[in-house]
Amino acid sequence: MAVDYTVIVVYLAGMLAMGWWGMRRARSKSDFLVAGRRLGPVMYSGTMAAIVLGGASTIGGVGLGYQYGLSGAWMVFTIGLGLLALSVFFSARIARLKVYTVSEMLDLRYGGRAGVISGVVMWAYTLMLAVTSTIAYATIFDVLFDMNRTLAIVLGGSIVVAYSTLGGMWSITLTDMVQFVVKTIGVLLLLLPIAVVKAGGFGEMKAKLPTGYFDPLGIGGETIFTYVLIYTFGMLIGQDIWQRVFTAGSDRTARWGGTVAGTYCLVYAVAGAVIGTAAKVLYPNLGSPDDAFATIVKDELPVGVRGLVLAAALAAVMSTSSGALIACATVANNDIWSRLRGAARDRDDEGGHDEVRGNRVFILVMGIGVIVTAIALNNVVEALTVAYNLLVGGLLVPILGGLLWKRGTAQGALASVIVGGLAVVGLMATYGILANEPVYYGLLLSLAAYVTVSLATPPTDAAVLAAWRDRLAGRGAPERASEPVAAHQ
């Protein structure tokens, strides 16, 4: 394992070096939180794919393939569909808003009165997303070094907190680009063909497994529908995803770069399911489907390749973890703390040193909180389900309603967030956290509250809507006109 250990150590050291290099570029709030809003299509596509394809998509996607066969691709496939929908229909408009958070968008659209509660909901979602990603370090480091769970979480989490705190989004962008390359080589170009060959090829796989393993809908229509509600719609409104859209250097980059990333996710989904299906042939009696990835990597790959593929799994976890962490810190600072202390929202300043320092402190504090919570938490699936249910049930309707329906009002948005959020929590207590009903009924109640209250209250002030339309068109943005927009490849 010495060669494999060397590959991993070099990879982790490289992540820290990228963080240090990114620190030199983070000179303003815009640099630190959204990479100066000037990423070109290559970096934008790679980093967007990296943020959405995390440990759940890699280890969990292979596990679903082990359990259900090719239809196990649906979870990651719906993530790709969501990213495609966001990129094609909404990303250009979102990028033109020149904001930092989803709640700021709601403030602009509804007149400054809808972002407070939404900020708390979004913060809870990003926190749980960061926590669940951090917990995944325990699985990977256990395979690598037979390491204690707590020590693994502290080690992996500390590296992510370090490079994220140093350079903010610039560091995360640089590390995510490396992680995208490592994942592509490790999972798609190495693990996928080796797993299929070791399993005897597709003919042998079909001969040894039930026909249901090759049914595209074998996982069940209701499960697929739930994935669409949670993951496809979740991609449309998550702060961690929007914050990457804000980094795009142009409308074209946001639209086409995101489309490339979404297409890559579809390919990644199928690859994970095929690897899991191959693992079922090789190891038909594993204790847990989620053990399939680690088992096939540990037992079937040659020295060196094994280290690179495990680095790919580590890259998947780190990219999601760092993206969720900076999103969590940005929401905590910009949408919660600044409101609690009554501070006016700051624009980008010429130097930006105070803003950078303040956001750096929030990333460090939130990072420590994430690590501590990850150590204390055991049930990852339940935590992630709660996060996505709150996000979709509470925020999907007011966000998409604000983008698509001009009659929506601030009162309607607040009612939608409160009713949808409380309904989801109450229904999870009644039906169980992992049940499908909470997100179904919570979303319907949120929609009903939004439409009913919006129609029962006066329309949004015409001046607010005019300012909103100007921002959507790219006019009236608060950032300096001299902000460079050259695309960085």
C-alpha positions in Angstrom: 0.0 0.0 0.0 3.0 2.3 0.2 2.5 3.5 -3.4 -1.2 4.1 -2.7 -0.4 6.0 0.4 2.1 8.2 -1.5 -0.6 9.1 -4.1 -3.0 10.1 -1.4 -0.5 12.2 0.6 0.7 14.0 -2.6 -3.0 14.7 -3.5 -3.8 16.1 0.0 -0.6 18.2 0.0 -1.6 19.5 -3.4 -5.0 20.6 -2.0 -3.3 22.7 0.7 -0.9 24.2 -1.8 -3.9 25.3 -4.0 -5.5 26.9 -1.0 -2.3 28.9 -0.3 -2.1 30.0 -3.9 -5.8 30.9 -4.0 -5.2 33.2 -1.0 -3.1 35.5 -3.1 -6.0 36.1 -5.5 -8.7 36.7 -2.9 -8.4 40.5 -2.6 -12.1 41.5 -2.4 -15.4 40.1 -1.3 -16.2 39.2 -4.9 -12.9 37.3 -5.3 -13.3 35.5 -2.0 -17.0 34.5 -2.3 -17.5 34.1 -6.1 -14.0 34.0 -7.7 -14.4 37.5 -9.0 -17.3 36.4 -11.2 -14.9 35.8 -14.1 -14.5 32.0 -14.6 -14.3 30.8 -18.2 -16.2 27.8 -19.6 -13.5 25.2 -18.9 -13.0 26.0 -15.2 -16.7 26.7 -14.7 -17.8 23.3 -16.2 -15.2 21.4 -14.2 -15.9 23.0 -10.9 -19.7 22.8 -11.4 -19.5 19.1 -12.1 -17.2 18.7 -9.0 -19.6 20.4 -6.6 -22.6 18.3 -7.5 -20.9 15.0 -7.7 -19.9 14.2 -4.2 -19.5 11.2 -2.0 -23.2 10.3 -2.2 -22.9 10.4 -6.0 -19.8 8.3 -6.1 -19.9 5.8 -3.2 -23.7 6.0 -2.9 -24.2 5.8 -6.7 -22.1 2.6 -6.9 -24.1 1.3 -3.9 -27.4 1.8 -5.7 -26.0 0.1 -8.7 -25.0 -2.9 -6.5 -28.6 -3.0 -5.0 -30.7 -2.2 -8.1 -28.5 -2.6 -11.1 -28.6 -0.1 -14.0 -31.6 1.7 -12.5 -29.5 2.7 -9.6 -28.2 5.5 -11.8 -31.4 7.4 -11.3 -30.3 9.3 -8.2 -27.2 10.9 -9.8 -29.1 11.1 -13.2 -31.7 13.4 -11.6 -28.9 15.5 -10.2 -27.7 15.9 -13.8 -31.2 16.7 -15.0 -31.5 19.4 -12.4 -28.2 21.0 -13.4 -29.2 20.9 -17.0 -32.5 22.6 -16.3 -30.8 25.3 -14.1 -28.2 25.9 -16.8 -30.6 26.1 -19.8 -33.5 28.0 -18.2 -32.2 30.1 -15.2 -28.5 30.3 -14.9 -28.0 33.4 -17.2 -30.6 35.4 -15.3 -29.2 34.3 -11.9 -25.7 35.3 -12.9 -26.8 38.7 -14.0 -28.3 39.5 -10.6 -24.7 40.0 -9.2 -25.8 38.8 -5.7 -24.0 36.4 -3.3 -26.9 34.4 -1.8 -30.3 33.0 -2.7 -31.8 35.2 0.1 -30.4 38.3 -1.5 -32.2 37.3 -4.7 -35.5 37.0 -2.7 -34.9 40.4 -1.1 -34.5 42.0 -4.6 -37.5 40.3 -6.0 -39.9 40.8 -3.1 -38.7 44.2 -1.7 -36.3 43.3 1.1 -38.7 41.5 3.4 -38.5 37.8 2.3 -34.9 36.9 2.9 -34.6 36.5 6.7 -36.4 33.2 7.2 -35.2 31.8 3.9 -31.6 32.5 5.1 -32.1 30.3 8.2 -33.6 27.5 6.1 -30.8 27.7 3.5 -28.2 27.8 6.3 -29.6 24.6 7.9 -29.5 22.9 4.5 -25.9 23.9 3.6 -24.8 23.0 7.2 -26.3 19.5 6.9 -24.8 19.1 3.4 -21.4 20.0 4.7 -21.8 17.7 7.7 -22.8 14.6 5.7 -20.0 15.2 3.2 -17.5 15.4 6.1 -18.7 12.2 7.7 -17.8 10.4 4.4 -14.1 10.9 5.2 -14.5 8.2 7.8 -15.3 5.6 5.2 -12.5 6.6 2.9 -9.7 6.9 5.5 -10.9 3.7 7.1 -10.2 1.9 3.8 -6.9 3.7 3.3 -5.4 3.6 6.8 -7.7 1.7 9.0 -8.2 5.0 10.8 -10.4 5.8 13.8 -13.7 7.4 12.7 -13.2 10.6 14.7 -9.6 11.1 13.6 -10.6 10.5 10.0 -13.3 13.2 10.2 -10.9 15.7 11.8 -8.2 15.0 9.3 -10.3 15.3 6.2 -12.4 18.1 7.5 -9.4 20.1 8.6 -7.8 20.0 5.2 -11.0 21.3 3.6 -11.5 24.0 6.2 -7.8 25.1 5.8 -7.8 25.6 2.0 -11.4 27.0 2.0 -10.5 29.6 4.7 -7.2 30.6 3.0 -8.5 31.5 -0.4 -12.3 31.2 -0.4 -13.9 30.5 -3.7 -10.6 30.9 -5.6 -9.0 28.1 -3.6 -12.1 25.9 -3.9 -12.3 26.5 -7.6 -8.7 25.5 -8.1 -9.0 22.4 -5.9 -12.3 21.5 -7.5 -10.7 21.6 -11.0 -8.0 19.2 -9.8 -10.7 17.0 -8.2 -12.7 17.0 -11.4 -9.7 15.6 -13.3 -8.9 13.1 -10.7 -12.5 11.9 -10.6 -12.7 11.6 -14.3 -9.5 9.5 -14.5 -10.1 7.5 -11.4 -13.8 6.6 -11.8 -14.6 6.8 -15.6 -11.3 5.9 -17.2 -9.9 3.4 -14.7 -12.4 1.9 -12.3 -15.3 1.6 -14.8 -13.5 -0.5 -17.5 -11.5 -2.6 -14.9 -14.7 -3.4 -13.0 -16.5 -4.6 -16.1 -13.5 -6.7 -17.2 -13.1 -8.3 -13.8 -16.8 -9.2 -13.8 -16.4 -11.0 -17.1 -17.9 -8.4 -19.4 -21.6 -7.4 -19.9 -22.5 -10.9 -21.2 -21.3 -12.6 -18.0 -23.0 -9.9 -15.9 -26.3 -10.5 -17.6 -25.9 -14.3 -17.2 -25.2 -14.1 -13.5 -27.7 -11.5 -12.4 -31.5 -11.3 -12.4 -33.0 -9.5 -15.4 -34.3 -6.8 -13.1 -30.7 -5.6 -12.8 -30.9 -4.4 -16.4 -34.3 -2.8 -16.3 -33.9 1.0 -16.5 -37.0 1.5 -14.3 -36.2 -1.4 -11.9 -35.7 0.9 -8.9 -39.4 1.9 -9.1 -41.4 4.8 -10.5 -42.2 6.3 -7.1 -38.6 6.3 -6.1 -37.6 8.0 -9.4 -40.3 10.6 -8.9 -39.1 11.4 -5.4 -35.5 11.7 -6.7 -36.8 14.3 -9.2 -38.6 16.3 -6.5 -35.6 16.3 -4.1 -32.5 16.3 -6.3 -33.6 17.8 -9.6 -35.5 20.7 -8.0 -32.9 20.9 -5.2 -30.3 21.7 -7.9 -32.4 24.6 -9.0 -32.4 26.4 -5.7 -29.4 25.3 -3.5 -27.0 28.1 -2.3 -24.1 25.8 -3.0 -25.1 25.5 -6.6 -26.1 29.2 -7.1 -22.8 30.3 -5.6 -21.1 28.5 -8.5 -23.4 30.1 -11.0 -22.3 33.5 -9.6 -18.7 32.7 -10.6 -19.5 32.6 -14.3 -17.7 35.3 -16.4 -20.6 35.6 -18.8 -24.2 34.5 -19.6 -22.8 32.1 -22.2 -20.4 30.5 -19.7 -23.2 30.0 -17.2 -25.5 28.5 -19.8 -23.2 26.3 -21.9 -20.6 25.5 -19.2 -23.4 24.3 -16.9 -24.9 22.3 -19.8 -21.6 20.5 -20.3 -21.4 19.8 -16.5 -24.9 18.5 -16.4 -24.2 16.1 -19.3 -21.1 14.9 -17.6 -23.3 14.1 -14.5 -25.5 11.9 -16.7 -22.5 9.9 -17.9 -21.2 9.7 -14.3 -24.5 8.3 -13.1 -24.5 5.5 -15.6 -20.8 4.7 -14.8 -21.6 4.4 -11.1 -24.5 2.1 -11.7 -22.4 -0.2 -14.0 -19.6 -0.3 -11.5 -22.1 -1.3 -8.8 -23.6 -4.0 -11.0 -20.1 -5.4 -11.7 -19.5 -5.4 -7.9 -22.7 -7.5 -7.4 -21.3 -10.2 -9.7 -17.9 -10.2 -7.9 -19.2 -9.9 -4.4 -22.9 -11.0 -4.2 -23.1 -11.1 -0.4 -21.7 -7.8 0.9 -23.1 -6.6 4.2 -24.1 -3.2 2.9 -24.5 -1.9 -0.7 -22.4 1.2 0.3 -19.4 -1.2 0.8 -19.3 -2.0 -2.9 -17.1 0.9 -3.9 -14.5 0.4 -1.3 -14.5 -3.4 -1.7 -14.0 -3.5 -5.5 -11.3 -0.8 -5.3 -9.4 -2.6 -2.5 -9.6 -6.1 -3.9 -9.5 -5.7 -7.7 -7.3 -2.7 -8.6 -3.6 -2.8 -9.0 -1.2 -0.9 -6.8 -1.0 2.8 -7.7 -4.3 2.7 -9.6 -6.0 1.8 -6.3 -4.5 4.9 -4.7 -5.6 7.1 -7.6 -9.2 5.8 -7.5 -9.4 6.3 -3.7 -8.1 9.8 -4.3 -11.0 10.2 -6.8 -13.4 9.2 -4.0 -11.7 11.6 -1.7 -11.9 14.3 -4.4 -15.7 13.7 -4.7 -16.2 14.2 -1.0 -13.9 17.2 -0.7 -15.5 19.1 -3.6 -19.0 18.8 -2.1 -17.8 19.5 1.4 -15.9 22.7 0.5 -18.7 24.0 -1.7 -21.3 23.4 1.1 -18.9 25.0 3.6 -18.4 28.2 1.8 -22.1 28.4 1.0 -23.0 27.8 4.7 -20.5 30.5 5.8 -21.7 33.0 3.2 -25.4 32.6 4.2 -24.5 32.8 7.9 -22.5 36.0 7.4 -24.5 37.8 4.7 -28.1 36.7 5.5 -28.2 36.0 9.2 -25.3 37.8 11.1 -25.5 41.0 9.1 -29.3 41.2 9.7 -29.0 40.4 13.4 -26.5 43.3 13.9 -28.6 45.6 11.7 -25.8 46.2 9.3 -26.5 47.3 5.8 -25.4 44.9 3.1 -22.0 45.8 1.9 -21.0 46.3 -1.7 -17.7 45.3 -3.0 -15.1 47.8 -1.9 -11.9 48.8 -3.6 -9.7 46.8 -1.3 -12.1 44.4 0.3 -9.8 43.4 3.1 -12.3 43.7 5.9 -14.9 41.8 3.9 -12.4 39.1 3.1 -11.3 38.8 6.7 -14.9 38.7 8.0 -15.9 35.9 5.6 -12.7 34.0 6.3 -13.6 34.0 10.0 -17.0 32.7 9.2 -15.7 29.8 7.1 -13.3 28.9 9.9 -16.1 29.0 12.6 -18.6 27.1 10.4 -15.9 24.6 9.5 -15.2 23.8 13.1 -18.9 23.5 13.8 -19.3 21.1 10.8 -16.5 18.9 12.1 -17.9 18.8 15.6 -21.4 18.0 14.3 -20.1 15.3 12.0 -18.3 13.6 14.9 -21.5 13.6 17.0 -23.9 12.6 14.2 -24.4 9.0 13.1 -27.3 8.7 10.6 -26.1 10.5 7.5 -29.0 9.5 5.3 -31.6 10.9 7.7 -29.7 14.2 8.1 -29.4 14.7 4.4 -33.1 13.8 3.9 -34.1 16.4 6.4 -31.9 19.0 4.7 -33.3 18.4 1.2 -36.9 18.2 2.4 -36.6 21.5 4.1 -34.9 23.1 1.1 -37.4 21.8 -1.5 -40.5 22.0 0.7 -39.7 25.5 2.1 -37.9 27.4 -0.7 -38.6 25.9 -4.1 -41.9 27.6 -4.6 -41.0 31.2 -3.5 -37.7 31.1 -5.5 -39.1 29.7 -8.8 -42.3 31.8 -8.2 -40.2 34.9 -8.0 -38.4 34.1 -11.2 -41.5 33.0 -13.1 -44.6 34.8 -11.7 -44.7 38.6 -11.3 -47.9 38.5 -9.2 -46.0 36.7 -6.3 -45.7 39.0 -3.2 -43.4 39.1 -0.2 -46.3 38.0 2.0 -46.9 35.1 -0.3 -43.2 34.1 -0.2 -43.0 34.3 3.6 -46.2 32.2 3.9 -44.8 29.7 1.5 -41.5 29.3 3.4 -43.2 29.0 6.8 -46.1 26.7 5.7 -43.9 24.5 3.6 -41.1 24.3 6.2 -43.5 23.5 9.1 -45.5 21.0 7.0 -42.3 19.1 6.0 -41.2 18.9 9.7 -44.6 17.9 10.9 -45.0 15.3 8.2 -41.6 13.8 8.8 -42.5 13.4 12.5 -45.7 11.6 11.4 -44.6 9.5 8.5 -41.0 9.1 9.3 -37.9 11.0 8.1 -37.2 8.7 5.1 -40.9 8.7 3.9 -41.8 10.2 0.6 -45.0 11.9 1.8 -43.4 14.9 3.6 -41.8 16.4 0.5 -44.9 15.6 -1.6 -47.5 17.2 0.7 -45.1 19.9 2.0 -44.5 21.1 -1.6 -48.2 21.2 -2.4 -49.0 23.1 0.8 -46.2 25.6 0.1 -47.5 26.2 -3.4 -51.1 26.7 -2.1 -49.9 29.2 0.5 -47.8 31.1 -2.0 -50.6 31.5 -4.6 -53.4 32.1 -2.1 -51.6 34.7 0.0 -50.1 36.5 -3.0 -53.5 36.9 -4.7 -55.0 38.1 -1.4 -52.3 40.8 -0.8 -51.4 43.9 -2.9 -49.1 43.3 -5.8 -45.4 44.0 -5.3 -44.5 47.6 -5.7 -43.9 48.6 -9.3 -40.6 50.2 -8.4 -39.4 47.0 -6.8 -40.4 45.0 -9.9 -38.7 47.6 -12.2 -35.5 47.3 -10.2 -35.8 43.5 -10.3 -36.2 43.5 -14.1 -33.2 45.8 -14.5 -31.0 43.4 -12.5 -32.2 40.4 -14.4 -31.2 42.3 -17.6 -27.8 43.0 -16.2 -28.4 46.7 -15.4 -28.1 48.4 -12.1 -25.7 45.8 -10.5 -23.8 47.0 -7.5 -20.3 45.8 -8.5 -17.7 48.1 -10.0 -17.9 48.7 -13.7 -14.1 48.1 -13.9 -14.4 44.6 -12.5 -12.5 42.5 -15.0 -14.5 40.0 -17.0 -11.9 38.2 -19.0 -12.5 34.5 -18.9 -9.9 32.5 -17.0 -9.4 29.1 -18.4 
